Amino acid sequence: MATFRSFAKINLSLRVAGRRADGYHELSTVFQTIDLADELEIRRRLQAGVELEVRGADLPSDERNLAYRAAEAFLRERAPAGEGVSIRLEKRIPVGAGLGGGSANAATVLLALERLFAPAPDPAWLQRTARRLGADVPFFLVGGTAFGAGRGDVIRPLADAPPPRGDLVLLLPAAGLSTAEVFDALGAAPIADRGVAAAGAVPTSGAEFAAWVGANDLEPAAFRVLPALAALYTSAVRSGARRVRMSGSGSTLFALYDAAGVAAEAARFWPAGIVWKRVETLGRAAWRSAGGWESAGGE
Ligand code: C5P
């Protein structure tokens, strides 16, 4: 048995170019790993199939769970016949929050099973399978700071954005948001499928963290679906944050302050029911070594 951690992301920016013929939206986005993680205990077993146990959140433990689907794909295509896996997933990343928890779990399962089964390395298979599982999954094979184009699944790793100078705070409303519903509410105009958003803007190297925080085009749509989120956004601006942004399709907002140690003071601005959490960004090397799949050997 080995233990792995799958870290959440925030989107420092997310621009939508339009709606593609396949129903997805063409994006350019900058992903950033943060130090909020789910824990997965994974072991091989000499019995076919996936056994998944989820703790800490009310989530299905069958094909509806992306971690389950990732394990199934691996067993089907890259493990000896008749072998299976048992996974215990401890959820700490909120669900429906725009933090990529489910996608992170799926990517961690793929990376972990590569270690535990040690088949001939096949990075192309990993990429392909990640993209099939969900638009956000490929980023979680890369971690750190990365640019995403296409559906958000064409990933270009970037040099790590510098850590924030002051506090970076997640604001977590009790209500989550459905990604599909937020994209629907956007009502974006149709575009040609390819290449539109491929060359999105990324800050020059050396730019401070705040300069990496750009626009999120999904905010107006998410505020329409969940009006309380617009009020929370206003509270965060009033609390003195230098930047306030939604992550992905929400419902998490993040607020960036100039000074460290102000998060607790800002908390008096939050409406009832808001959970807040100070987080750090994680660079690619730190993400790799904390994930656990580099050190886990085959069993
Ligand atoms: O790929 P994933 O299953 O995570 O996407 C969930 C839903 O979000 C999609 O079914 C689609 O409605 C929407 N989506 C989109 N454009 C993207 C990513 C997701 O419209 N680039």
Residues whose N, C-alpha, C, O or C-beta is under 5 A from the ligand:
A	BS01	C5P	G23 Y24 H25 L27 L133 G134 A135 D136 G150 R151 G152 T179 A180 F183
